[in-house]
């Protein structure tokens, strides 16, 4: 009876530990919130930028903002297919997404010293579409990365409680930092030009690119370790069988 109670208490303790979220989840979360900040800032800034700097109508800016939503819908479908078919790892998709947002910001808000600045009303269309594509790629692939990292920590399939916790944290971060990006954009443009704002936000997004690259390198390193362990296990099994013979 004492042995059974010890086993049951240890198993319950193991379940309790597996329900705790891994501290490593903060890394992909940071990449996600940086992208969400940029997405929120773009949505709130592109129309006043075109109206103030180039005297474009509000409806013109509304059409540009619509392309952000079109890009989101396109990349959501694309990201789902890529993840389902396992064409790329989730961290690779995060790199693509954060890079798209970074590039889209630079295209939407070109630097005033560049010769393309006067083309900003035209460049805003592909820039908005690129930035819109990048957000779901980073967000959806980031959620998959969170699930995978938690599975590696627990060593088992995630139970519904842990899945709900991760999804809740991810959702709160996505919406909170989206509106924070809108606030930051309005604050920055009080002191800087729209071009400077685009450069600052693109710099934040580039940090998300670097974080995603670091996660991808970590995936490769961990994959090589697992391959080496499996090879060592197979070699030890073969040696054991040869010894028995």
Beta strands, then each sheet from edge to edge (+ up, - down):
end
